[in-house]
């Protein structure tokens, strides 16, 4: 029986300050991905240090995630500084969440159902690509792309394209979202996102 999972979309959300990057890859529990060059990074160093402990047990990881409201933000990247620019800011979010499902088929159904529910949150939400199975580094992944309109802090409508991945790793899964604007050549990050997708590496814990 598949257990429900709610897709989380973070819109231009950030806590604390953003900074330039130091290393070329993000490394976390069973997961690594190249960082977008010249983008700003908002990463909790303490979270990454805890995730990368060699002796981190599954029950300890579960407590960590539950203590962060069942969604641990591993990293966020912004093309521009959110505090100095209005409108859509191309954004990348990497979350680590609990996976209550025992097999991929149940996991797929849970993610697909959650993705479908976004139509009730955004009246103009449509799938550009329906949820489907995609292999990333040999790992079965749920993938879908959607577009919808949200409002900026000033109340202006912003059209968003969101490319989403849900990658199971043990009793957890990584939820990765790439957000940009396909209508604006300067903010269309398709080539970058393709490269980042290909850079993802999974090591099952």
Secondary structure by P-SEA (a helix, b strand, c coil): cbbbbbbbbbccccccbbbbbcccccccccccccccccccccccaaaaaaaacccccaaaaaaaaaaaccccccbbbbccccccccccccbbbbbbbbbccccaaaaaaaaaaaaaacccccccccccccbbbbbcccbbbbbbccccccccccbbbbbbbbbbbbbbcccbbbbbbbbbbcccccccaaaaaaaaaaabbbbcc
